[in-house]
């Protein structure tokens, strides 16, 4: 039987790479994003192959009604899902004492509340097909900023700290329903969101940049760890937040 995943923030970056790798591995994927143009093109380019297993759905994870409607539609199309990957995220930068309230709220609305809304709506579908021998899985995209925050990115870091704590508590609360809940915590990843910020942001925010391994992460670096968390190799892993940062959080390199 084909495994079924829901991926949010699927239109670019880590989310899009996750969709591609899951499709290549034979999964069926419901790909959620506010804008589905990239995903529609992805499905069209795949022709009658993996494109038939990719279902693009417009959904703003910050909108409770939209999230509920999306998962209700998924529930009408499939009896259960095997995995939820919450990759939708936004970055607003600037000193905390100067940040507009709407920017602060947007970060928490998407990064923390949005992931929670999706987890809550997905839970019945995840639990429906889960067993002790074949658990279902959630993977959240946290950030190494939750461990090592930086100036200019305080709101983003705080939203990811909150998400990491939700992952830990949720993992224990749903363990008896055979659902594993984990997170990955990347440092700088070469994605459109990070490229938009750039190295010379007037907000004072700077990406973490090159790691001790000599480069920034690619989306594939992160998705490989997500794939581990979606595999049977991680059956005894839950409530974990796994750094994917090339050693950036391990020790400070003095300037």
C-alpha positions in Angstrom: 0.0 0.0 0.0 1.3 3.5 -0.9 2.2 5.6 2.1 0.5 9.0 2.3 2.0 12.3 3.5 0.8 15.8 4.0 3.5 18.5 3.6 2.9 22.2 4.4 5.0 25.0 3.0 5.3 22.7 0.1 5.8 25.3 -2.6 9.5 26.0 -2.0 12.6 25.3 0.0 12.6 22.4 2.4 8.9 21.6 1.8 9.3 21.3 -2.0 12.4 19.2 -1.6 10.5 17.0 0.8 7.7 16.5 -1.6 10.1 15.6 -4.4 12.0 13.1 -2.3 8.8 11.5 -1.0 7.4 11.1 -4.4 10.6 9.6 -5.7 10.3 7.1 -2.8 6.8 6.1 -3.9 4.7 8.1 -1.4 1.5 9.9 -2.3 1.7 13.6 -1.2 -0.9 16.2 -0.4 1.2 19.4 -0.8 -0.2 22.4 1.0 0.9 26.0 0.3 -0.7 29.4 0.1 0.3 29.5 -3.6 0.2 26.3 -5.7 1.7 27.5 -8.9 5.0 25.8 -8.4 3.3 22.6 -7.2 0.9 22.6 -10.2 3.9 22.9 -12.5 5.7 20.1 -10.6 2.8 17.8 -11.1 2.4 18.7 -14.8 6.1 18.1 -15.4 5.9 14.7 -13.8 3.2 13.6 -16.3 1.6 10.3 -15.6 4.3 9.3 -13.1 4.7 10.8 -9.7 2.5 13.7 -10.7 -0.5 11.5 -10.2 0.6 11.1 -6.6 1.0 14.8 -6.0 -2.1 16.7 -5.0 -1.5 20.5 -4.6 -3.9 22.3 -2.3 -4.1 26.0 -1.5 -4.0 26.5 2.2 -2.8 29.2 4.6 -1.8 27.4 7.8 -2.4 30.6 9.8 -6.1 30.4 8.9 -7.9 27.9 11.2 -10.9 27.5 8.8 -8.6 26.9 5.8 -6.6 24.2 7.7 -9.8 22.5 8.9 -11.2 22.5 5.3 -8.0 21.2 3.8 -7.8 18.2 6.2 -11.5 17.5 5.8 -10.9 17.3 2.0 -8.0 15.0 2.5 -10.1 12.9 4.8 -12.7 12.4 2.1 -10.0 11.3 -0.3 -8.1 8.9 1.9 -8.9 6.7 4.9 -5.7 7.8 6.8 -2.4 9.5 6.4 1.0 8.1 7.5 2.9 11.4 7.9 2.6 15.1 8.4 5.6 17.4 7.7 5.0 21.0 8.8 7.5 23.1 6.8 5.5 26.3 6.4 7.3 29.2 8.0 7.9 32.9 7.8 10.8 35.1 8.9 10.4 38.7 10.1 13.5 40.4 11.4 14.4 43.4 13.4 15.1 44.5 17.0 12.4 43.3 19.3 11.9 46.8 20.8 11.2 48.2 17.3 9.4 45.3 15.6 5.8 46.1 14.5 3.2 44.0 16.3 1.9 42.7 13.0 5.3 41.2 12.2 5.6 39.6 15.6 2.1 38.2 15.3 2.7 36.9 11.8 5.8 34.9 12.9 3.9 33.1 15.7 0.7 32.7 13.7 2.5 30.7 11.0 5.6 29.1 12.7 3.9 28.0 15.9 0.1 28.3 15.7 0.0 27.1 12.1 2.0 23.9 12.9 -0.3 23.3 15.9 -3.4 23.8 13.8 -2.2 21.3 11.2 -1.2 18.8 13.9 -4.6 19.0 15.5 -6.5 18.6 12.3 -4.2 15.8 11.0 -4.3 13.8 14.3 -7.5 11.8 13.5 -6.2 10.8 10.1 -2.8 9.9 11.5 -4.2 7.8 14.4 -6.7 6.0 12.2 -4.1 3.9 10.5 -1.4 3.8 13.1 -0.5 0.7 15.1 2.3 -0.2 17.5 4.1 -2.0 14.6 3.5 0.8 12.1 3.3 4.1 13.8 2.3 7.3 12.1 4.6 10.3 12.2 4.7 14.1 12.5 7.9 16.1 11.7 8.1 19.8 12.5 10.7 22.2 11.1 12.1 24.0 14.1 15.4 25.9 14.0 18.8 26.0 15.6 17.7 29.5 16.5 15.7 27.8 19.3 19.0 26.8 20.8 21.2 29.7 19.8 19.2 32.8 19.0 20.7 35.9 17.4 20.0 39.6 17.5 17.5 40.7 14.9 15.8 37.4 14.9 14.3 37.3 18.4 10.7 36.8 17.3 11.6 34.0 14.9 13.7 32.2 17.6 11.0 32.5 20.2 8.4 31.0 17.8 10.7 28.0 17.2 11.4 27.6 20.9 7.6 27.4 21.4 7.3 24.9 18.5 10.0 22.7 20.0 8.2 22.6 23.3 4.9 21.8 21.6 6.7 18.9 19.9 7.9 17.5 23.2 4.6 17.6 24.9 2.6 16.4 22.0 4.9 13.5 21.5 4.1 12.2 25.0 0.4 13.0 24.7 -0.1 11.0 21.5 2.3 8.2 22.2 -0.4 5.8 23.2 -2.1 6.5 19.8 1.0 5.2 18.0 2.0 8.6 16.6 5.6 9.7 16.7 6.3 13.5 16.9 9.7 14.9 16.3 11.4 18.0 14.9 14.5 19.0 12.9 16.4 22.1 13.8 18.3 23.5 10.8 20.7 26.4 10.8 21.1 28.5 7.6 19.6 26.6 4.7 19.9 27.8 1.1 16.2 28.6 0.6 14.3 31.5 -1.0 13.2 32.7 2.5 16.9 33.1 3.6 18.0 34.6 0.2 15.3 37.3 0.6 16.9 38.4 3.9 20.4 38.6 2.5 23.6 39.3 4.2 23.1 43.1 4.5 19.6 43.3 6.0 18.9 46.8 7.5 17.1 45.0 10.4 20.4 43.9 11.8 19.7 40.2 11.3 22.3 38.0 9.8 22.0 34.3 8.7 24.2 31.9 10.6 26.2 31.4 7.4 28.9 28.8 6.7 29.0 26.0 9.3 32.2 24.4 10.7 31.7 21.9 7.8 32.5 24.7 5.4 29.1 25.4 3.8 25.5 26.2 4.5 22.9 23.5 4.4 20.9 22.5 1.4 17.3 21.5 1.6 18.4 17.9 0.9 20.6 17.9 4.0 17.5 18.6 6.1 15.1 16.4 4.2 17.4 13.4 4.6 17.0 13.7 8.4 13.2 14.1 7.9 13.3 10.9 5.9 15.0 9.1 8.8 12.2 10.3 11.1 9.6 9.0 8.7 11.3 5.6 8.4 11.1 2.5 10.6 14.7 3.2 11.7 13.3 5.9 14.0 10.5 3.8 15.5 11.9 4.4 19.1 12.4 8.1 18.6 9.8 10.6 19.7 9.8 14.0 21.3 13.2 14.7 19.8 14.5 18.0 18.3 17.4 17.0 16.1 20.0 19.7 15.1 20.8 19.8 11.4 23.4 22.6 11.5 26.8 21.3 10.5 28.1 21.9 14.1 27.1 25.6 14.4 25.5 25.1 17.8 28.2 22.8 19.1 30.8 25.5 19.9 31.4 29.2 19.1 34.3 30.0 16.8 35.7 33.3 18.0 35.9 36.0 15.3 
